[in-house]
Amino acid sequence: MAKVYFTREITPESLVKIYEALGTELKGKVGVKISTGEPGGNNYLHPELIGSLVKKLNGTIVECCTAYGGGRQDPKLHWKAIEEHGFKTIAPVDLMDESGEFDLPINGGFHLDRDIVGEHLKNYDSLLILSHFKGHVMGGFGGALKNIAIGIASTSGKAYIHSAGTTTSSVTCWTTHAPAQDDFLESMADACKGVLDYMHTNKGKDSMLYISVANRLSVDCDCDSHPAEPEMADLGIFASTDPVALDQACYDAVINSPDPGKAALIERMNSRHGIHTVEAAAQLGVGGRDYELVSID
């Protein structure tokens, strides 16, 4: 059973502390996978919060371009967003798909036989999946699994996931190739398996760690330029060596919160069957849903 570490304190110091609680040191060239946040939105993990941890790891912030237009599909616009949001002030930044992409094989997936990811993923020895846990208009919620699956995929890879493996077009994946909801969620789990299998095989079993910050708990994702204001209070920071356990713990924390403002986020998560991504990832062996919650406060 995986341990999920937890602190109610959301500060740069507590972020470093919870990383250290994991007891595994990320080695070599470290990529810190975040969402750089759609221009106009303000709920992404800010440089002031994550800077100390990124610097401790001597990390490079890594991202890929989006598939839905907006301010981050074109690399030039994405770089503008990165600069405006302050990430270049704390660390080097790498758009991993800016100069190309490559395929990761997926063995035994629900829908995908490959994941298409940014070319520069090859350059990293280890990854910290540093996620903002919140709602999502399509996935129900976004946490570690979405940050791995959608986040590390290139633009065409994102389209491939969103269409459950029927197109790489960032135009038709939303329309004529839009799949059944559970097929999309299962495809995210497939993509997670592809990334973890690649990293564990080529970089080592301890090459990935996962931290999720449950603050600014909007029903909308950081990919939304005008997200709804949160209706519930911040929960804290969660961390694990298991991304499935981590997402399950964050979901459970919302469900079990005494905050009546949770109702909107619960409706968003459950109306999209968001927990099915966790179920599917567990079925594929990406991780386990059982966990022990360990407070470090």
Backbone bond lengths (Angstrom), bond angles and torsions (degrees), N, CA, C in turn:
res aa  C-N    CA-C-N  psi(-1)  N-CA   C-N-CA  omega(-1)  CA-C   N-CA-C  phi
1 M - - - 1.465 - - 1.529 109.38 -
2 A 1.305 116.41 130.70 1.457 120.87 -177.93 1.522 111.15 -74.07
3 K 1.316 115.92 149.76 1.453 121.72 170.52 1.526 108.63 -93.36
4 V 1.322 115.69 135.63 1.458 121.83 171.93 1.523 106.63 -116.49
5 Y 1.319 116.34 115.23 1.456 121.54 -179.77 1.526 109.20 -84.80
6 F 1.332 114.97 149.47 1.462 119.82 -173.26 1.516 110.81 -144.89
7 T 1.333 115.63 139.92 1.454 121.66 169.24 1.524 108.69 -139.49
8 R 1.314 116.08 140.20 1.456 120.57 176.58 1.533 111.61 -76.78
9 E 1.307 115.77 -18.62 1.463 121.17 -175.27 1.532 109.93 -82.59
10 I 1.312 117.06 124.89 1.461 121.63 179.93 1.526 107.98 -112.65
11 T 1.330 115.14 88.84 1.459 122.44 -179.08 1.528 108.18 -140.78
12 P 1.335 117.65 164.16 1.468 118.97 174.31 1.525 112.14 -57.14
13 E 1.337 116.10 -37.44 1.467 119.86 -178.57 1.527 111.76 -68.08
14 S 1.329 117.44 -40.80 1.466 119.72 -179.19 1.535 111.07 -71.17
15 L 1.318 116.81 -27.57 1.461 120.02 176.68 1.527 110.27 -67.02
16 V 1.320 116.88 -41.35 1.466 120.65 175.31 1.531 110.05 -66.05
17 K 1.316 116.32 -42.14 1.471 121.14 -178.02 1.524 111.29 -61.75
18 I 1.328 117.71 -41.74 1.469 119.37 -177.13 1.525 110.76 -74.07
19 Y 1.330 117.66 -30.86 1.464 119.92 172.35 1.531 109.71 -61.80
20 E 1.311 116.78 -45.72 1.469 120.74 -179.53 1.522 111.48 -64.38
21 A 1.343 117.35 -31.04 1.469 121.05 179.53 1.524 111.76 -64.50
22 L 1.318 117.29 -25.32 1.466 120.44 -179.69 1.528 112.10 -65.80
23 G 1.331 117.14 -24.29 1.457 120.63 173.89 1.507 115.07 72.75
24 T 1.317 117.41 14.91 1.466 122.03 178.59 1.514 108.14 -128.67
25 E 1.314 116.77 126.41 1.458 120.83 -178.68 1.526 110.01 -93.43
26 L 1.306 116.28 124.78 1.462 119.62 173.83 1.526 108.74 -73.74
27 K 1.309 116.15 131.45 1.464 120.79 -170.18 1.526 111.47 -115.76
28 G 1.335 114.59 164.60 1.455 121.26 177.29 1.514 111.57 69.42
29 K 1.318 115.84 -148.45 1.461 121.29 177.46 1.519 108.85 -79.66
30 V 1.334 115.88 116.90 1.458 122.02 -172.27 1.533 110.30 -102.00
31 G 1.319 116.35 124.98 1.457 121.88 170.70 1.517 109.77 -97.00
32 V 1.326 116.74 132.09 1.466 121.99 177.31 1.520 106.97 -107.61
33 K 1.337 116.14 105.57 1.462 121.19 -174.83 1.524 110.17 -86.90
34 I 1.325 114.80 112.14 1.458 121.24 176.81 1.526 108.39 -124.25
35 S 1.330 115.80 175.16 1.456 121.30 163.10 1.517 107.42 -98.28
36 T 1.336 116.23 126.14 1.460 119.82 179.91 1.522 112.16 -76.19
37 G 1.337 117.86 -10.65 1.459 121.18 173.55 1.516 113.78 84.18
38 E 1.318 115.40 131.29 1.463 120.53 179.53 1.532 110.15 -69.06
39 P 1.335 117.90 135.86 1.466 119.61 176.86 1.525 111.23 -54.13
40 G 1.311 115.59 134.49 1.463 121.56 -176.92 1.510 112.32 104.65
41 G 1.317 116.96 -32.39 1.457 121.13 177.32 1.517 110.54 -85.98
42 N 1.327 116.62 164.97 1.465 119.86 -175.93 1.519 112.65 -140.06
43 N 1.336 118.32 14.07 1.468 121.10 -173.64 1.525 113.88 -96.75
44 Y 1.325 117.63 -6.76 1.465 121.34 179.35 1.535 110.26 -60.66
45 L 1.322 116.92 163.67 1.463 121.48 178.26 1.524 109.24 -72.04
46 H 1.304 117.00 116.25 1.459 121.11 -170.47 1.534 111.91 -78.97
47 P 1.323 116.52 151.53 1.471 120.49 179.42 1.519 113.33 -54.49
48 E 1.332 116.64 -35.13 1.465 119.86 -179.31 1.525 111.84 -62.62
49 L 1.331 117.27 -30.65 1.462 121.29 179.41 1.522 111.83 -81.43
50 I 1.313 117.41 -44.03 1.472 120.05 -170.89 1.523 114.08 -94.37
51 G 1.347 117.32 -10.10 1.462 120.51 -171.72 1.520 114.43 -57.86
52 S 1.332 117.56 -44.47 1.470 120.35 -176.85 1.518 111.26 -61.90
53 L 1.335 117.41 -41.75 1.462 120.40 -179.94 1.524 111.03 -69.35
54 V 1.320 117.11 -43.52 1.469 119.72 179.36 1.530 109.95 -59.59
55 K 1.330 116.82 -42.22 1.471 120.61 179.85 1.522 111.44 -67.90
56 K 1.326 117.24 -37.58 1.476 120.68 177.28 1.527 110.85 -58.68
57 L 1.321 116.22 -38.24 1.457 121.52 -179.30 1.529 112.80 -83.25
58 N 1.344 115.91 -3.80 1.457 120.01 -170.40 1.535 109.00 50.34
59 G 1.329 114.82 42.63 1.455 121.42 -168.97 1.516 113.79 -86.63
60 T 1.310 114.17 160.67 1.461 123.36 170.66 1.520 107.64 -110.00
61 I 1.333 117.47 127.37 1.457 120.57 175.43 1.527 108.43 -71.70
62 V 1.338 116.31 126.92 1.462 120.11 -177.67 1.527 110.39 -119.78
63 E 1.316 115.05 142.84 1.456 122.85 -179.69 1.520 108.87 -149.77
64 C 1.332 116.42 170.90 1.456 123.07 169.72 1.526 107.81 -133.65
65 C 1.317 115.73 163.29 1.456 120.28 -178.39 1.527 110.61 -77.56
66 T 1.324 115.22 160.01 1.454 121.53 -175.80 1.527 111.06 -85.59
67 A 1.336 115.18 177.46 1.471 120.63 179.65 1.521 112.13 -118.62
68 Y 1.333 117.71 3.29 1.467 119.43 -170.52 1.528 113.57 -113.49
69 G 1.320 117.87 20.38 1.453 118.39 -175.40 1.511 109.99 78.19
70 G 1.315 117.48 -141.28 1.448 119.50 179.17 1.517 111.99 71.30
71 G 1.330 115.91 -156.61 1.452 121.38 -172.92 1.504 115.77 -94.86
72 R 1.351 118.33 10.30 1.469 118.61 -177.51 1.529 113.95 -136.81
73 Q 1.326 118.90 10.10 1.464 119.41 176.53 1.523 111.06 -80.73
74 D 1.321 116.55 -40.87 1.456 121.24 175.52 1.535 108.50 -83.15
75 P 1.348 118.45 127.89 1.470 120.01 -176.63 1.527 113.85 -55.48
76 K 1.328 118.28 -36.88 1.463 120.10 -179.59 1.524 111.00 -63.01
77 L 1.324 116.12 -42.66 1.454 119.78 177.45 1.529 111.27 -68.82
78 H 1.336 115.88 -36.91 1.468 119.95 179.44 1.525 110.23 -63.51
79 W 1.319 117.17 -42.75 1.466 120.43 177.72 1.530 110.61 -61.11
80 K 1.330 116.73 -36.76 1.466 120.57 178.01 1.531 110.16 -63.27
81 A 1.345 116.70 -42.91 1.464 120.90 178.02 1.522 110.97 -64.06
82 I 1.324 116.08 -42.18 1.470 120.80 179.55 1.528 110.45 -58.98
83 E 1.316 115.24 -44.34 1.468 119.61 -178.92 1.526 110.93 -69.12
84 E 1.318 116.81 -44.28 1.464 120.18 -178.83 1.524 111.98 -64.74
85 H 1.328 117.09 -30.95 1.463 120.77 179.86 1.527 112.87 -85.52
86 G 1.324 116.91 -1.65 1.459 121.09 169.15 1.511 116.63 88.34
87 F 1.329 118.58 8.37 1.462 119.20 -174.13 1.530 113.10 -70.93
88 K 1.325 117.09 -29.38 1.465 119.47 -179.38 1.519 112.40 -70.30
89 T 1.322 117.08 -12.80 1.464 119.87 179.26 1.520 112.33 -80.63
90 I 1.343 117.91 -15.06 1.466 119.43 -175.70 1.528 113.29 -111.15
91 A 1.341 118.11 -19.85 1.465 119.45 -174.15 1.528 109.80 -169.16
92 P 1.333 117.34 163.50 1.462 119.12 168.41 1.524 109.55 -63.24
93 V 1.314 116.48 151.30 1.462 122.12 179.55 1.526 108.30 -127.33
94 D 1.329 116.11 140.87 1.461 122.03 -177.57 1.522 109.13 -132.28
95 L 1.331 116.64 117.81 1.466 120.74 167.98 1.519 106.74 -83.02
96 M 1.319 116.65 103.01 1.461 120.29 -166.82 1.526 113.91 -66.63
97 D 1.337 117.22 -23.30 1.468 119.07 -178.91 1.521 112.76 -103.19
98 E 1.331 117.33 11.38 1.464 120.01 -176.04 1.527 112.05 -64.49
99 S 1.327 116.42 -33.88 1.464 119.49 -177.47 1.523 113.36 -112.53
100 G 1.347 117.30 12.40 1.459 118.72 177.07 1.510 112.88 147.56
101 E 1.313 115.08 -176.98 1.460 122.36 -176.82 1.515 109.06 -149.84
102 F 1.323 116.64 165.69 1.463 120.44 173.90 1.521 109.08 -149.97
103 D 1.317 115.34 163.45 1.461 122.10 -175.25 1.525 110.93 -94.60
104 L 1.317 115.44 138.32 1.461 122.53 168.87 1.524 107.43 -108.32
105 P 1.315 119.07 127.38 1.466 119.56 178.30 1.523 111.25 -69.16
106 I 1.311 116.12 143.58 1.466 122.04 175.13 1.524 107.09 -119.33
107 N 1.302 115.90 116.37 1.457 121.07 -178.42 1.523 109.94 -100.04
108 G 1.322 115.98 121.67 1.460 120.83 176.24 1.508 114.64 77.67
109 G 1.337 117.43 24.47 1.452 120.66 179.14 1.517 112.47 -73.40
110 F 1.322 116.00 166.42 1.466 121.03 178.05 1.528 111.15 -70.71
111 H 1.341 116.60 -43.67 1.461 120.89 -173.81 1.526 113.07 -134.09
112 L 1.316 118.30 -32.11 1.459 121.94 -173.59 1.522 111.65 -98.44
113 D 1.327 115.56 139.71 1.462 120.21 172.41 1.518 111.96 -102.18
114 R 1.345 115.23 -5.06 1.466 120.69 178.51 1.527 109.05 -157.04
115 D 1.335 113.84 158.34 1.447 121.93 172.32 1.525 106.06 -119.93
116 I 1.316 117.25 139.70 1.463 121.33 -177.73 1.524 107.36 -109.95
117 V 1.327 115.93 115.15 1.470 120.50 -170.11 1.526 110.68 -124.97
118 G 1.330 115.22 167.51 1.453 120.97 178.97 1.521 111.96 -62.84
119 E 1.322 115.73 136.92 1.469 123.10 -177.07 1.523 112.18 -54.73
120 H 1.324 117.09 -36.63 1.459 120.04 -173.32 1.523 113.79 -74.95
121 L 1.327 117.95 -4.59 1.463 118.88 174.58 1.527 110.31 -55.66
122 K 1.312 116.05 -32.04 1.470 121.06 -179.91 1.524 112.45 -59.29
123 N 1.329 117.07 -22.96 1.460 121.17 -172.44 1.522 113.85 -82.25
124 Y 1.340 117.31 -6.60 1.463 120.40 -172.43 1.525 111.21 -109.00
125 D 1.346 113.95 137.14 1.468 120.46 178.90 1.520 111.87 -85.51
126 S 1.322 116.47 -25.07 1.462 120.29 -179.37 1.526 109.28 -155.32
127 L 1.331 115.03 160.83 1.460 121.96 -177.04 1.521 110.86 -133.69
128 L 1.329 115.90 135.51 1.451 121.70 164.59 1.524 107.05 -103.54
129 I 1.324 116.33 117.51 1.456 121.60 176.90 1.523 106.72 -88.41
130 L 1.323 115.24 98.06 1.462 122.51 -174.12 1.530 108.20 -104.88
131 S 1.316 115.80 103.76 1.465 121.27 -167.15 1.521 112.23 -115.16
132 H 1.316 114.31 150.79 1.461 121.50 168.79 1.521 106.90 -98.54
133 F 1.331 116.95 113.38 1.460 120.16 178.25 1.522 109.02 -80.62
134 K 1.334 116.52 128.82 1.467 123.26 -176.85 1.516 108.29 -168.06
135 G 1.319 117.67 -179.17 1.453 120.99 176.93 1.516 112.27 -75.04
136 H 1.323 115.37 171.81 1.469 120.61 177.32 1.517 108.61 -152.94
137 V 1.323 116.26 135.98 1.455 120.79 -172.87 1.527 112.56 -66.21
138 M 1.336 117.88 -27.63 1.468 120.50 179.80 1.519 112.33 -105.34
139 G 1.332 116.75 -44.56 1.458 120.46 -175.20 1.514 114.89 -86.86
140 G 1.336 117.54 -5.66 1.458 120.28 -176.69 1.512 111.26 87.70
141 F 1.326 116.56 -53.20 1.457 121.73 172.01 1.517 108.52 -150.12
142 G 1.307 114.35 158.69 1.462 120.55 175.35 1.502 109.57 -122.47
143 G 1.314 116.03 128.64 1.454 122.26 176.91 1.518 109.27 -144.24
144 A 1.330 116.26 -138.29 1.459 120.35 -176.52 1.531 112.12 -65.40
145 L 1.336 117.52 -44.86 1.468 120.06 -175.76 1.521 111.50 -63.68
146 K 1.308 117.23 -42.22 1.469 119.63 177.68 1.524 110.88 -66.56
147 N 1.323 117.60 -38.18 1.461 121.50 -179.80 1.534 111.12 -64.83
148 I 1.324 116.28 -32.32 1.470 120.08 175.34 1.521 110.32 -74.57
149 A 1.323 116.26 -50.93 1.468 121.50 -170.31 1.519 111.65 -71.15
150 I 1.317 116.29 -66.25 1.460 121.26 -178.90 1.522 110.40 -72.25
151 G 1.319 116.52 -38.69 1.460 120.61 -172.70 1.517 115.18 -66.18
152 I 1.322 118.04 -36.55 1.462 121.16 -176.88 1.523 111.40 -91.90
153 A 1.334 116.93 -13.56 1.461 120.89 176.95 1.530 110.40 -71.55
154 S 1.328 115.40 145.04 1.457 121.99 172.84 1.531 108.80 -70.21
155 T 1.320 116.68 177.61 1.468 119.81 177.74 1.520 111.05 -55.93
156 S 1.333 117.06 -48.94 1.468 119.43 179.42 1.514 111.04 -68.88
157 G 1.329 117.46 -31.50 1.457 120.58 176.18 1.515 112.24 -66.84
158 K 1.319 116.73 -38.13 1.465 120.53 175.69 1.526 110.09 -61.83
159 A 1.340 116.51 -43.23 1.468 120.38 178.05 1.524 110.74 -62.67
160 Y 1.322 116.28 -37.72 1.467 121.12 -179.53 1.529 110.89 -64.54
161 I 1.341 116.41 -40.06 1.466 120.79 177.16 1.524 110.60 -68.99
162 H 1.323 116.26 -47.14 1.469 120.31 -176.66 1.528 112.32 -64.26
163 S 1.336 117.29 -23.58 1.469 120.86 178.87 1.523 112.24 -100.10
164 A 1.334 116.98 8.83 1.470 122.17 -177.84 1.527 111.06 55.59
165 G 1.342 115.26 39.59 1.456 120.14 172.18 1.509 115.87 83.33
166 T 1.333 117.85 21.20 1.469 119.51 -177.99 1.522 113.56 -106.92
167 T 1.348 118.38 -13.36 1.466 119.84 176.41 1.520 109.45 -158.71
168 T 1.329 115.40 155.72 1.466 121.05 171.09 1.529 110.29 -108.32
169 S 1.319 116.67 11.19 1.460 121.82 -179.18 1.527 110.40 -82.18
170 S 1.329 116.01 124.85 1.460 120.03 177.61 1.525 111.88 -78.42
171 V 1.331 116.74 2.06 1.462 121.46 174.74 1.522 110.48 -97.06
172 T 1.328 116.82 -52.31 1.471 120.29 -173.29 1.521 113.81 -86.12
173 C 1.347 118.22 -11.87 1.474 118.87 -179.46 1.531 111.43 -64.00
174 W 1.337 117.09 -21.63 1.460 121.01 -178.93 1.527 112.54 -92.74
175 T 1.335 117.02 -12.83 1.466 120.62 -171.00 1.523 110.74 -120.82
176 T 1.319 116.65 -93.57 1.469 120.08 -174.24 1.521 113.03 -67.66
177 H 1.328 117.43 -21.29 1.468 120.35 -179.36 1.525 112.83 -108.29
178 A 1.328 117.56 13.23 1.465 119.60 178.24 1.532 109.75 -67.78
179 P 1.337 118.24 125.52 1.460 120.97 -175.34 1.520 112.48 -90.41
180 A 1.331 116.09 177.96 1.462 121.23 168.72 1.526 108.97 -60.38
181 Q 1.329 116.77 149.74 1.459 121.01 -174.26 1.523 112.63 -56.61
182 D 1.315 117.63 -48.36 1.462 119.19 -178.19 1.525 111.72 -64.89
183 D 1.330 117.64 -30.25 1.468 120.33 177.25 1.529 110.47 -64.84
184 F 1.322 116.85 -39.35 1.466 120.88 176.00 1.528 110.87 -63.97
185 L 1.324 116.84 -46.88 1.461 120.56 -179.50 1.524 111.16 -62.78
186 E 1.312 117.05 -40.56 1.468 121.19 177.33 1.521 111.18 -66.43
187 S 1.325 117.12 -32.70 1.465 120.40 177.84 1.522 111.21 -68.12
188 M 1.337 117.09 -33.78 1.457 118.73 173.10 1.525 110.85 -63.15
189 A 1.316 116.43 -40.87 1.466 119.71 176.79 1.525 110.79 -63.19
190 D 1.333 117.00 -41.29 1.468 120.98 176.09 1.521 110.84 -55.68
191 A 1.337 116.16 -48.45 1.464 120.94 -177.91 1.530 111.33 -62.73
192 C 1.329 116.42 -38.28 1.466 119.82 175.79 1.521 110.84 -58.89
193 K 1.325 116.03 -44.38 1.462 120.29 179.33 1.523 110.75 -60.22
194 G 1.348 116.49 -41.37 1.454 119.96 179.44 1.516 112.40 -61.02
195 V 1.340 116.83 -43.96 1.465 120.64 -179.15 1.524 111.06 -67.97
196 L 1.340 117.19 -47.14 1.468 119.30 -178.62 1.520 111.62 -64.43
197 D 1.328 117.10 -41.45 1.465 119.29 178.38 1.528 110.80 -60.71
198 Y 1.328 116.58 -42.12 1.464 120.54 179.55 1.522 110.88 -64.13
199 M 1.325 116.97 -49.53 1.459 119.99 -177.11 1.524 111.78 -65.62
200 H 1.319 117.28 -44.32 1.456 119.82 -177.11 1.527 111.47 -68.47
201 T 1.310 117.11 -35.05 1.467 120.80 179.88 1.517 112.02 -74.23
202 N 1.329 116.69 -41.11 1.463 120.74 -172.03 1.518 114.23 -98.73
203 K 1.323 117.15 -23.11 1.463 120.20 -175.19 1.521 113.58 -119.38
204 G 1.347 117.87 -14.79 1.450 121.02 177.94 1.514 113.39 115.51
205 K 1.326 116.42 156.40 1.464 122.35 -175.46 1.520 113.16 -66.05
206 D 1.352 117.23 -23.99 1.461 120.52 -178.37 1.526 111.63 -102.79
207 S 1.320 116.60 27.78 1.467 120.06 -173.37 1.522 113.79 -90.06
208 M 1.340 118.41 -0.31 1.458 120.95 179.05 1.523 111.33 -137.87
209 L 1.319 115.87 135.05 1.461 122.77 172.96 1.526 108.61 -131.63
210 Y 1.332 116.65 161.91 1.461 120.81 -168.49 1.530 110.57 -137.61
211 I 1.338 115.98 124.35 1.463 122.25 175.41 1.520 107.66 -130.27
212 S 1.329 116.58 133.72 1.464 121.51 177.66 1.519 109.59 -125.82
213 V 1.316 115.37 129.57 1.464 121.98 177.91 1.523 108.04 -100.27
214 A 1.320 116.50 117.96 1.469 121.88 -178.96 1.536 108.69 -99.34
215 N 1.324 114.11 76.89 1.468 120.56 176.07 1.523 108.36 -131.37
216 R 1.323 116.49 168.15 1.467 120.08 -179.27 1.524 109.36 45.11
217 L 1.331 116.03 60.32 1.469 122.97 -168.90 1.530 111.73 -81.47
218 S 1.322 114.59 64.18 1.460 121.35 176.32 1.530 110.33 -70.09
219 V 1.319 115.97 158.38 1.464 119.41 172.17 1.528 110.58 -75.36
220 D 1.337 116.59 -11.24 1.463 121.52 -176.48 1.519 111.37 -108.79
221 C 1.319 114.34 154.75 1.457 122.71 -177.19 1.528 111.46 -80.33
222 D 1.328 116.16 165.39 1.460 121.30 173.93 1.528 111.89 -69.15
223 C 1.340 116.85 -10.31 1.466 121.01 175.07 1.528 111.38 -79.90
224 D 1.332 117.06 -5.22 1.457 122.32 178.59 1.533 108.50 -91.79
225 S 1.329 116.82 126.21 1.468 120.11 -178.24 1.518 112.74 -73.95
226 H 1.328 117.81 -16.84 1.465 121.84 178.61 1.537 109.59 -137.09
227 P 1.339 117.20 66.81 1.466 119.78 -176.69 1.520 112.03 -68.98
228 A 1.329 115.11 151.08 1.465 120.63 175.49 1.521 109.93 -64.37
229 E 1.312 116.50 148.07 1.461 121.01 175.69 1.531 109.51 -65.90
230 P 1.320 118.57 140.89 1.468 120.42 176.49 1.515 111.59 -60.97
231 E 1.333 115.45 145.57 1.455 120.60 177.06 1.523 112.10 -108.04
232 M 1.348 117.08 -7.61 1.457 120.27 177.11 1.523 109.43 -123.09
233 A 1.315 115.55 159.83 1.457 121.25 -177.31 1.527 110.89 -76.95
234 D 1.315 115.68 161.82 1.459 121.72 176.69 1.536 110.41 -60.02
235 L 1.346 115.19 149.50 1.463 120.31 -179.88 1.524 112.61 -103.04
236 G 1.342 117.47 -43.23 1.452 120.01 -177.48 1.512 111.66 143.40
237 I 1.329 115.65 -160.35 1.467 122.40 -179.95 1.521 108.81 -117.74
238 F 1.326 115.56 135.90 1.461 122.97 178.99 1.528 108.54 -121.00
239 A 1.329 117.72 147.24 1.461 120.69 179.80 1.519 110.63 -149.94
240 S 1.339 115.91 146.71 1.456 120.32 -179.57 1.527 110.17 -159.81
241 T 1.316 115.19 164.82 1.460 121.06 169.17 1.521 110.88 -89.12
242 D 1.344 117.45 0.32 1.459 123.81 -176.97 1.532 109.10 -125.60
243 P 1.346 118.49 113.13 1.465 119.51 -176.29 1.520 114.03 -70.37
244 V 1.323 117.16 -26.93 1.460 120.56 178.66 1.527 109.51 -70.43
245 A 1.309 116.75 -48.21 1.463 121.02 177.00 1.526 110.92 -59.95
246 L 1.326 116.42 -38.12 1.460 120.55 -179.02 1.525 111.30 -64.60
247 D 1.324 117.79 -48.34 1.461 119.86 178.34 1.528 111.63 -63.93
248 Q 1.336 116.67 -38.19 1.466 119.92 178.14 1.529 110.11 -62.69
249 A 1.326 116.66 -42.43 1.462 120.60 -178.71 1.525 111.37 -65.59
250 C 1.332 116.91 -39.91 1.470 119.95 178.54 1.528 110.80 -66.37
251 Y 1.324 116.62 -43.47 1.463 121.39 177.01 1.530 110.24 -59.56
252 D 1.339 116.64 -47.06 1.467 120.83 -179.45 1.526 111.11 -62.52
253 A 1.329 116.82 -36.47 1.462 120.12 -178.79 1.527 111.07 -64.65
254 V 1.323 116.90 -36.72 1.465 119.84 175.57 1.529 109.88 -67.70
255 I 1.330 116.11 -49.18 1.463 120.66 -178.18 1.520 111.31 -57.42
256 N 1.339 117.10 -41.00 1.467 121.96 -173.42 1.525 113.52 -91.80
257 S 1.313 117.70 -0.20 1.461 120.24 -179.35 1.525 110.63 -64.40
258 P 1.334 117.80 142.90 1.469 120.76 175.77 1.534 112.18 -78.61
259 D 1.306 117.63 -5.04 1.462 123.08 -176.21 1.531 110.31 -73.01
260 P 1.333 119.16 116.78 1.470 120.18 -179.82 1.527 112.92 -64.14
261 G 1.333 116.40 -19.50 1.453 119.88 177.86 1.513 114.25 -67.43
262 K 1.335 116.86 -7.05 1.468 121.67 -179.60 1.518 112.68 -68.17
263 A 1.319 118.21 -17.33 1.469 121.81 -170.51 1.524 112.22 -56.86
264 A 1.333 117.28 -41.97 1.462 120.04 -177.74 1.525 111.19 -66.12
265 L 1.335 117.01 -42.59 1.458 120.15 -179.85 1.528 110.79 -68.51
266 I 1.319 117.21 -39.75 1.468 119.77 177.50 1.522 110.22 -61.46
267 E 1.330 116.44 -43.00 1.468 119.69 178.53 1.527 110.34 -60.88
268 R 1.332 117.03 -42.92 1.463 120.06 179.43 1.534 110.77 -63.16
269 M 1.320 117.17 -45.83 1.461 120.93 -178.43 1.520 111.46 -63.39
270 N 1.334 115.96 -47.79 1.462 119.51 -172.56 1.520 113.10 -79.69
271 S 1.321 118.12 -30.97 1.469 120.15 178.81 1.521 111.65 -66.94
272 R 1.334 116.75 -23.00 1.476 121.50 176.48 1.525 111.67 -100.52
273 H 1.339 117.34 5.58 1.468 122.29 -179.59 1.530 110.45 57.11
274 G 1.335 115.25 38.26 1.452 120.17 -172.75 1.514 115.15 -55.73
275 I 1.322 117.79 -33.39 1.464 120.22 -178.13 1.526 111.81 -64.64
276 H 1.324 117.57 -15.16 1.466 119.80 -178.57 1.533 111.91 -66.34
277 T 1.328 117.74 -27.55 1.467 119.16 174.11 1.523 109.98 -61.02
278 V 1.327 116.15 -42.16 1.465 121.44 178.17 1.526 110.23 -65.20
279 E 1.323 116.48 -45.53 1.467 120.87 177.89 1.527 111.43 -58.04
280 A 1.325 115.82 -46.30 1.465 120.23 -177.23 1.522 111.15 -67.59
281 A 1.334 117.10 -40.94 1.463 120.14 179.28 1.524 110.91 -63.92
282 A 1.327 116.84 -38.74 1.469 120.05 176.39 1.522 110.78 -64.03
283 Q 1.323 116.39 -40.83 1.468 120.57 179.58 1.524 111.31 -62.87
284 L 1.341 117.17 -32.19 1.463 121.62 179.52 1.532 112.78 -82.83
285 G 1.325 116.93 -4.86 1.465 119.63 179.48 1.507 114.36 85.23
286 V 1.355 117.44 15.05 1.461 120.81 178.11 1.530 110.46 -66.56
287 G 1.322 116.35 -30.31 1.456 122.57 178.91 1.512 109.20 -179.36
288 G 1.330 115.78 -168.74 1.460 120.41 -178.31 1.514 111.39 -123.31
289 R 1.332 116.41 151.09 1.469 121.02 -176.81 1.528 112.62 -84.77
290 D 1.313 118.16 -20.05 1.458 120.93 178.55 1.523 109.28 -79.34
291 Y 1.326 116.30 141.53 1.463 119.52 -178.12 1.514 109.74 -154.41
292 E 1.316 114.67 160.71 1.460 123.28 171.69 1.516 107.01 -111.91
293 L 1.339 117.65 121.26 1.462 121.92 -179.76 1.525 108.21 -86.05
294 V 1.330 115.66 123.94 1.462 122.38 -175.97 1.525 108.91 -120.11
295 S 1.332 117.10 111.64 1.451 120.77 178.95 1.536 109.63 -78.41
296 I 1.323 115.69 137.09 1.474 119.47 175.48 1.533 110.63 -107.48
297 D 1.321 117.31 9.94 1.471 121.02 179.52 1.536 110.28 -75.34
